[in-house]
Amino acid sequence: MNTLQANDQCEEELFFVPGCLGTCWYGKYHYLEPFTGCEHDCVYCYAKGRSDVLTKIAAMNGQFTDPQIGMDPEKALAQIAKEIEKDPNIHTIKLSRYTDIFSKKFVANGFSYSVLKLLAEHPQIKRIIITTKGVPNEQILELIKTYPQKFSYSAAIKPTAKICMETNVPPQEERIRWASLAKKAGALVTVHMDPLIVGYEDTEEVLRPFFAKLKEADLNRVMFSYLLYDYTIAKNIIARFGQEFFAKLKENYLHNDRQILPLQQETTYYALKHEVKLESVKRISSLLNELGFEFVVCGLKSSDKEDVSDLKKCSHVCDGKFYA
């Protein structure tokens, strides 16, 4: 397939995808994927193994770690606007499942700003929920200041530990600084510690100094969740950290995997053992309560209804709207 054919194929793809059953807000939102791929190259990335992502990457003759729009940027913006006009149900936007709107090159060339400006200025769009490991720029910050009621900013930042599964993300201090600026600009800002690695990133030794940094930056809302893994993620962990590390990590996980979302077989992962998770949630929640944070633990990644019931006894479990 030549490049022109690949781009034609990508132009037939829709940028907006309805929210999944079983997820936050019961799927009453739309994902927007303004490009395909993610530069962060995190070891635990689930998107790297998704068939729909791999199909698009192959069609563009690209690489996952070099995100591509797949068409001329102006055409992409026009198509995004056209899809909104065609569907009145598009009003709450999540950016994104498989990409990060604050990809360095798209922030630098203005495409990220153009996408967010289109959404913010459109009267049909009520909420723009950004989840990011990247950082914006001053132009995007000014946009948030202009439309603060439309923006939720979920900064995916974790405490510094002996291991690091993120490869190509801005420094922690920079992400905290921009999250603080987004809050000052009027956005609802939540720090999302995701995915935590039990035994490394959930100890009091690493959490206290991290929470102190958040408090200093006036970031007092926290959501946290835990690593899930499948075969692809396990393979990537072993390649980066070795078999011995993975074997130790695996001791904390159930022997059977489970499908997280209905009708989506590719959301099948191994989750933490109930007692391991409960001990960790108690420890983190105790610290967050002591320090005066607003916080929740993600309910979606809990193993079952009984698990959620037990978590509620020691923590606040997300109702799907905490960071929206």
Contacts in CASP RR format, 6 or more apart in sequence:
PFRMAT RR
TARGET T0000
AUTHOR 0000-0000-0000
METHOD contacts of the structure
MODEL  1
MNTLQANDQCEEELFFVPGCLGTCWYGKYHYLEPFTGCEHDCVYCYAKGR
SDVLTKIAAMNGQFTDPQIGMDPEKALAQIAKEIEKDPNIHTIKLSRYTD
IFSKKFVANGFSYSVLKLLAEHPQIKRIIITTKGVPNEQILELIKTYPQK
FSYSAAIKPTAKICMETNVPPQEERIRWASLAKKAGALVTVHMDPLIVGY
EDTEEVLRPFFAKLKEADLNRVMFSYLLYDYTIAKNIIARFGQEFFAKLK
ENYLHNDRQILPLQQETTYYALKHEVKLESVKRISSLLNELGFEFVVCGL
KSSDKEDVSDLKKCSHVCDGKFYA
1 9 0 8 1.000
1 59 0 8 1.000
1 61 0 8 1.000
3 61 0 8 1.000
6 59 0 8 1.000
6 60 0 8 1.000
6 61 0 8 1.000
6 70 0 8 1.000
7 60 0 8 1.000
7 70 0 8 1.000
7 71 0 8 1.000
9 59 0 8 1.000
10 36 0 8 1.000
10 56 0 8 1.000
10 59 0 8 1.000
10 60 0 8 1.000
10 70 0 8 1.000
10 71 0 8 1.000
11 70 0 8 1.000
11 71 0 8 1.000
11 75 0 8 1.000
11 79 0 8 1.000
13 56 0 8 1.000
14 83 0 8 1.000
15 32 0 8 1.000
15 33 0 8 1.000
15 34 0 8 1.000
15 76 0 8 1.000
15 79 0 8 1.000
15 80 0 8 1.000
15 83 0 8 1.000
16 30 0 8 1.000
16 31 0 8 1.000
16 32 0 8 1.000
16 80 0 8 1.000
16 83 0 8 1.000
16 84 0 8 1.000
16 87 0 8 1.000
16 90 0 8 1.000
16 93 0 8 1.000
17 30 0 8 1.000
17 31 0 8 1.000
17 33 0 8 1.000
17 97 0 8 1.000
18 27 0 8 1.000
18 30 0 8 1.000
18 31 0 8 1.000
18 89 0 8 1.000
19 27 0 8 1.000
19 28 0 8 1.000
19 29 0 8 1.000
19 30 0 8 1.000
19 31 0 8 1.000
19 94 0 8 1.000
20 27 0 8 1.000
20 261 0 8 1.000
20 264 0 8 1.000
21 27 0 8 1.000
21 261 0 8 1.000
21 262 0 8 1.000
21 263 0 8 1.000
22 261 0 8 1.000
22 262 0 8 1.000
22 300 0 8 1.000
23 261 0 8 1.000
23 300 0 8 1.000
24 300 0 8 1.000
24 318 0 8 1.000
24 320 0 8 1.000
24 321 0 8 1.000
24 324 0 8 1.000
25 92 0 8 1.000
25 320 0 8 1.000
25 321 0 8 1.000
25 324 0 8 1.000
28 92 0 8 1.000
29 92 0 8 1.000
29 93 0 8 1.000
29 94 0 8 1.000
29 127 0 8 1.000
29 129 0 8 1.000
30 89 0 8 1.000
30 90 0 8 1.000
30 92 0 8 1.000
30 93 0 8 1.000
30 94 0 8 1.000
31 93 0 8 1.000
31 94 0 8 1.000
31 95 0 8 1.000
31 96 0 8 1.000
31 97 0 8 1.000
32 80 0 8 1.000
32 93 0 8 1.000
32 94 0 8 1.000
32 95 0 8 1.000
32 96 0 8 1.000
32 115 0 8 1.000
32 119 0 8 1.000
33 96 0 8 1.000
33 97 0 8 1.000
33 98 0 8 1.000
33 99 0 8 1.000
34 69 0 8 1.000
34 76 0 8 1.000
34 80 0 8 1.000
34 95 0 8 1.000
34 96 0 8 1.000
34 99 0 8 1.000
34 101 0 8 1.000
34 106 0 8 1.000
34 111 0 8 1.000
34 112 0 8 1.000
34 115 0 8 1.000
35 67 0 8 1.000
35 68 0 8 1.000
35 69 0 8 1.000
35 70 0 8 1.000
35 99 0 8 1.000
35 103 0 8 1.000
35 106 0 8 1.000
35 111 0 8 1.000
36 53 0 8 1.000
36 56 0 8 1.000
36 57 0 8 1.000
36 60 0 8 1.000
36 67 0 8 1.000
36 68 0 8 1.000
36 69 0 8 1.000
36 70 0 8 1.000
36 98 0 8 1.000
36 99 0 8 1.000
37 47 0 8 1.000
37 53 0 8 1.000
37 57 0 8 1.000
37 64 0 8 1.000
37 65 0 8 1.000
37 66 0 8 1.000
37 67 0 8 1.000
37 68 0 8 1.000
37 98 0 8 1.000
37 99 0 8 1.000
38 45 0 8 1.000
38 47 0 8 1.000
38 64 0 8 1.000
38 65 0 8 1.000
38 67 0 8 1.000
38 98 0 8 1.000
38 99 0 8 1.000
38 100 0 8 1.000
38 103 0 8 1.000
39 65 0 8 1.000
39 66 0 8 1.000
39 67 0 8 1.000
39 100 0 8 1.000
39 103 0 8 1.000
39 104 0 8 1.000
39 105 0 8 1.000
39 168 0 8 1.000
40 100 0 8 1.000
40 133 0 8 1.000
40 134 0 8 1.000
40 166 0 8 1.000
40 167 0 8 1.000
40 168 0 8 1.000
40 169 0 8 1.000
41 65 0 8 1.000
41 166 0 8 1.000
41 167 0 8 1.000
41 168 0 8 1.000
42 133 0 8 1.000
42 165 0 8 1.000
42 166 0 8 1.000
42 167 0 8 1.000
42 169 0 8 1.000
43 165 0 8 1.000
43 166 0 8 1.000
43 167 0 8 1.000
43 233 0 8 1.000
43 236 0 8 1.000
43 237 0 8 1.000
43 240 0 8 1.000
43 241 0 8 1.000
44 165 0 8 1.000
44 195 0 8 1.000
44 227 0 8 1.000
44 229 0 8 1.000
44 233 0 8 1.000
44 236 0 8 1.000
44 237 0 8 1.000
45 233 0 8 1.000
45 236 0 8 1.000
46 228 0 8 1.000
46 230 0 8 1.000
46 232 0 8 1.000
46 233 0 8 1.000
46 269 0 8 1.000
47 53 0 8 1.000
47 64 0 8 1.000
47 97 0 8 1.000
47 98 0 8 1.000
47 99 0 8 1.000
48 64 0 8 1.000
48 232 0 8 1.000
48 236 0 8 1.000
49 232 0 8 1.000
49 266 0 8 1.000
50 98 0 8 1.000
50 266 0 8 1.000
51 266 0 8 1.000
53 64 0 8 1.000
53 98 0 8 1.000
54 64 0 8 1.000
57 63 0 8 1.000
57 64 0 8 1.000
60 68 0 8 1.000
60 70 0 8 1.000
62 68 0 8 1.000
65 168 0 8 1.000
67 99 0 8 1.000
67 103 0 8 1.000
67 105 0 8 1.000
67 106 0 8 1.000
69 76 0 8 1.000
69 111 0 8 1.000
70 76 0 8 1.000
71 79 0 8 1.000
73 109 0 8 1.000
73 111 0 8 1.000
73 114 0 8 1.000
76 111 0 8 1.000
77 114 0 8 1.000
77 115 0 8 1.000
77 118 0 8 1.000
80 115 0 8 1.000
80 118 0 8 1.000
81 118 0 8 1.000
81 122 0 8 1.000
83 90 0 8 1.000
84 90 0 8 1.000
84 122 0 8 1.000
84 124 0 8 1.000
84 125 0 8 1.000
85 124 0 8 1.000
88 124 0 8 1.000
90 124 0 8 1.000
90 125 0 8 1.000
91 124 0 8 1.000
91 125 0 8 1.000
91 126 0 8 1.000
91 127 0 8 1.000
92 125 0 8 1.000
92 126 0 8 1.000
92 127 0 8 1.000
92 129 0 8 1.000
92 324 0 8 1.000
93 119 0 8 1.000
93 125 0 8 1.000
93 127 0 8 1.000
93 128 0 8 1.000
93 129 0 8 1.000
94 129 0 8 1.000
94 131 0 8 1.000
95 101 0 8 1.000
95 128 0 8 1.000
95 129 0 8 1.000
95 130 0 8 1.000
95 131 0 8 1.000
95 132 0 8 1.000
96 131 0 8 1.000
100 131 0 8 1.000
100 132 0 8 1.000
100 133 0 8 1.000
100 134 0 8 1.000
101 112 0 8 1.000
101 115 0 8 1.000
101 116 0 8 1.000
101 130 0 8 1.000
101 132 0 8 1.000
102 112 0 8 1.000
102 130 0 8 1.000
102 132 0 8 1.000
102 133 0 8 1.000
102 134 0 8 1.000
102 135 0 8 1.000
102 136 0 8 1.000
102 140 0 8 1.000
103 112 0 8 1.000
103 134 0 8 1.000
104 134 0 8 1.000
106 112 0 8 1.000
107 113 0 8 1.000
107 135 0 8 1.000
107 136 0 8 1.000
107 137 0 8 1.000
107 140 0 8 1.000
110 139 0 8 1.000
112 136 0 8 1.000
112 140 0 8 1.000
113 137 0 8 1.000
113 139 0 8 1.000
113 140 0 8 1.000
113 143 0 8 1.000
116 128 0 8 1.000
116 140 0 8 1.000
116 143 0 8 1.000
117 143 0 8 1.000
119 125 0 8 1.000
119 128 0 8 1.000
119 150 0 8 1.000
120 128 0 8 1.000
120 143 0 8 1.000
120 146 0 8 1.000
120 147 0 8 1.000
120 150 0 8 1.000
120 151 0 8 1.000
121 147 0 8 1.000
125 150 0 8 1.000
126 150 0 8 1.000
127 150 0 8 1.000
127 152 0 8 1.000
127 324 0 8 1.000
128 150 0 8 1.000
128 151 0 8 1.000
128 152 0 8 1.000
129 152 0 8 1.000
129 154 0 8 1.000
129 323 0 8 1.000
129 324 0 8 1.000
130 151 0 8 1.000
130 152 0 8 1.000
130 153 0 8 1.000
130 154 0 8 1.000
131 154 0 8 1.000
131 156 0 8 1.000
131 192 0 8 1.000
132 153 0 8 1.000
132 154 0 8 1.000
132 155 0 8 1.000
132 156 0 8 1.000
133 156 0 8 1.000
133 157 0 8 1.000
133 166 0 8 1.000
133 169 0 8 1.000
133 170 0 8 1.000
133 175 0 8 1.000
134 169 0 8 1.000
134 170 0 8 1.000
134 175 0 8 1.000
134 178 0 8 1.000
135 170 0 8 1.000
135 174 0 8 1.000
135 175 0 8 1.000
135 178 0 8 1.000
136 144 0 8 1.000
136 178 0 8 1.000
136 182 0 8 1.000
141 178 0 8 1.000
141 181 0 8 1.000
141 182 0 8 1.000
141 185 0 8 1.000
142 185 0 8 1.000
144 151 0 8 1.000
144 153 0 8 1.000
144 182 0 8 1.000
144 185 0 8 1.000
144 186 0 8 1.000
144 187 0 8 1.000
145 185 0 8 1.000
145 186 0 8 1.000
148 185 0 8 1.000
148 186 0 8 1.000
148 187 0 8 1.000
151 182 0 8 1.000
151 186 0 8 1.000
151 187 0 8 1.000
151 188 0 8 1.000
152 187 0 8 1.000
152 188 0 8 1.000
152 189 0 8 1.000
152 190 0 8 1.000
152 323 0 8 1.000
152 324 0 8 1.000
153 179 0 8 1.000
153 182 0 8 1.000
153 183 0 8 1.000
153 187 0 8 1.000
153 188 0 8 1.000
153 189 0 8 1.000
153 190 0 8 1.000
154 189 0 8 1.000
154 190 0 8 1.000
154 191 0 8 1.000
154 192 0 8 1.000
154 223 0 8 1.000
154 323 0 8 1.000
155 175 0 8 1.000
155 176 0 8 1.000
155 178 0 8 1.000
155 179 0 8 1.000
155 182 0 8 1.000
155 189 0 8 1.000
155 190 0 8 1.000
155 191 0 8 1.000
155 192 0 8 1.000
155 219 0 8 1.000
156 192 0 8 1.000
156 194 0 8 1.000
157 172 0 8 1.000
157 175 0 8 1.000
157 176 0 8 1.000
157 179 0 8 1.000
157 191 0 8 1.000
157 192 0 8 1.000
157 193 0 8 1.000
158 193 0 8 1.000
158 194 0 8 1.000
158 196 0 8 1.000
158 201 0 8 1.000
158 210 0 8 1.000
159 193 0 8 1.000
159 201 0 8 1.000
159 206 0 8 1.000
159 207 0 8 1.000
159 209 0 8 1.000
159 210 0 8 1.000
160 172 0 8 1.000
160 206 0 8 1.000
160 209 0 8 1.000
160 210 0 8 1.000
161 197 0 8 1.000
161 200 0 8 1.000
161 201 0 8 1.000
161 206 0 8 1.000
162 200 0 8 1.000
163 197 0 8 1.000
163 200 0 8 1.000
163 241 0 8 1.000
163 245 0 8 1.000
165 197 0 8 1.000
165 237 0 8 1.000
165 240 0 8 1.000
169 175 0 8 1.000
172 213 0 8 1.000
173 213 0 8 1.000
176 191 0 8 1.000
176 213 0 8 1.000
176 214 0 8 1.000
176 217 0 8 1.000
176 219 0 8 1.000
177 217 0 8 1.000
179 189 0 8 1.000
179 191 0 8 1.000
179 217 0 8 1.000
179 219 0 8 1.000
180 189 0 8 1.000
180 217 0 8 1.000
180 218 0 8 1.000
180 219 0 8 1.000
182 189 0 8 1.000
183 189 0 8 1.000
183 218 0 8 1.000
183 219 0 8 1.000
184 218 0 8 1.000
188 221 0 8 1.000
188 323 0 8 1.000
188 324 0 8 1.000
189 219 0 8 1.000
189 221 0 8 1.000
190 221 0 8 1.000
190 222 0 8 1.000
190 223 0 8 1.000
190 322 0 8 1.000
190 323 0 8 1.000
191 214 0 8 1.000
191 219 0 8 1.000
191 221 0 8 1.000
191 222 0 8 1.000
191 223 0 8 1.000
192 222 0 8 1.000
192 223 0 8 1.000
192 224 0 8 1.000
192 225 0 8 1.000
192 323 0 8 1.000
193 201 0 8 1.000
193 222 0 8 1.000
193 223 0 8 1.000
193 224 0 8 1.000
193 225 0 8 1.000
194 223 0 8 1.000
194 224 0 8 1.000
194 225 0 8 1.000
194 298 0 8 1.000
195 225 0 8 1.000
195 226 0 8 1.000
195 227 0 8 1.000
195 228 0 8 1.000
196 202 0 8 1.000
196 224 0 8 1.000
196 225 0 8 1.000
196 226 0 8 1.000
196 227 0 8 1.000
196 280 0 8 1.000
196 284 0 8 1.000
197 227 0 8 1.000
197 249 0 8 1.000
198 226 0 8 1.000
198 227 0 8 1.000
198 252 0 8 1.000
198 272 0 8 1.000
198 276 0 8 1.000
198 277 0 8 1.000
198 280 0 8 1.000
199 252 0 8 1.000
199 280 0 8 1.000
200 206 0 8 1.000
201 207 0 8 1.000
202 280 0 8 1.000
202 283 0 8 1.000
202 284 0 8 1.000
203 283 0 8 1.000
204 283 0 8 1.000
204 287 0 8 1.000
207 284 0 8 1.000
207 287 0 8 1.000
208 287 0 8 1.000
211 287 0 8 1.000
211 288 0 8 1.000
211 291 0 8 1.000
211 293 0 8 1.000
214 220 0 8 1.000
214 222 0 8 1.000
214 293 0 8 1.000
215 291 0 8 1.000
220 292 0 8 1.000
220 293 0 8 1.000
220 294 0 8 1.000
221 293 0 8 1.000
221 294 0 8 1.000
221 295 0 8 1.000
221 322 0 8 1.000
221 323 0 8 1.000
222 288 0 8 1.000
222 293 0 8 1.000
222 294 0 8 1.000
222 295 0 8 1.000
223 295 0 8 1.000
223 296 0 8 1.000
223 297 0 8 1.000
223 298 0 8 1.000
223 318 0 8 1.000
223 322 0 8 1.000
223 323 0 8 1.000
224 284 0 8 1.000
224 295 0 8 1.000
224 296 0 8 1.000
224 297 0 8 1.000
224 298 0 8 1.000
225 297 0 8 1.000
225 298 0 8 1.000
225 299 0 8 1.000
225 300 0 8 1.000
225 301 0 8 1.000
226 271 0 8 1.000
226 272 0 8 1.000
226 277 0 8 1.000
226 280 0 8 1.000
226 301 0 8 1.000
227 272 0 8 1.000
228 260 0 8 1.000
228 269 0 8 1.000
228 270 0 8 1.000
228 271 0 8 1.000
228 301 0 8 1.000
229 237 0 8 1.000
229 253 0 8 1.000
229 269 0 8 1.000
229 270 0 8 1.000
230 257 0 8 1.000
230 268 0 8 1.000
230 269 0 8 1.000
230 270 0 8 1.000
233 269 0 8 1.000
234 246 0 8 1.000
237 245 0 8 1.000
237 246 0 8 1.000
237 249 0 8 1.000
238 245 0 8 1.000
238 246 0 8 1.000
250 270 0 8 1.000
252 272 0 8 1.000
252 273 0 8 1.000
252 276 0 8 1.000
253 270 0 8 1.000
253 271 0 8 1.000
253 272 0 8 1.000
253 273 0 8 1.000
254 270 0 8 1.000
254 271 0 8 1.000
254 272 0 8 1.000
254 273 0 8 1.000
254 303 0 8 1.000
256 270 0 8 1.000
257 268 0 8 1.000
257 269 0 8 1.000
257 270 0 8 1.000
257 271 0 8 1.000
258 268 0 8 1.000
258 269 0 8 1.000
258 271 0 8 1.000
258 303 0 8 1.000
259 265 0 8 1.000
259 267 0 8 1.000
259 268 0 8 1.000
260 267 0 8 1.000
260 268 0 8 1.000
260 269 0 8 1.000
260 300 0 8 1.000
260 301 0 8 1.000
261 267 0 8 1.000
271 277 0 8 1.000
271 301 0 8 1.000
271 302 0 8 1.000
271 303 0 8 1.000
272 280 0 8 1.000
272 303 0 8 1.000
274 303 0 8 1.000
274 306 0 8 1.000
274 307 0 8 1.000
274 310 0 8 1.000
277 302 0 8 1.000
277 303 0 8 1.000
277 307 0 8 1.000
277 311 0 8 1.000
278 310 0 8 1.000
278 311 0 8 1.000
278 314 0 8 1.000
281 297 0 8 1.000
281 311 0 8 1.000
281 314 0 8 1.000
281 315 0 8 1.000
282 314 0 8 1.000
282 315 0 8 1.000
284 297 0 8 1.000
284 315 0 8 1.000
285 295 0 8 1.000
285 297 0 8 1.000
285 314 0 8 1.000
285 315 0 8 1.000
285 316 0 8 1.000
288 295 0 8 1.000
295 315 0 8 1.000
295 316 0 8 1.000
296 315 0 8 1.000
296 316 0 8 1.000
296 317 0 8 1.000
296 318 0 8 1.000
296 319 0 8 1.000
296 322 0 8 1.000
297 311 0 8 1.000
297 315 0 8 1.000
297 316 0 8 1.000
297 317 0 8 1.000
297 318 0 8 1.000
298 318 0 8 1.000
299 308 0 8 1.000
299 311 0 8 1.000
299 317 0 8 1.000
299 318 0 8 1.000
300 318 0 8 1.000
302 308 0 8 1.000
302 311 0 8 1.000
302 317 0 8 1.000
308 317 0 8 1.000
311 317 0 8 1.000
END
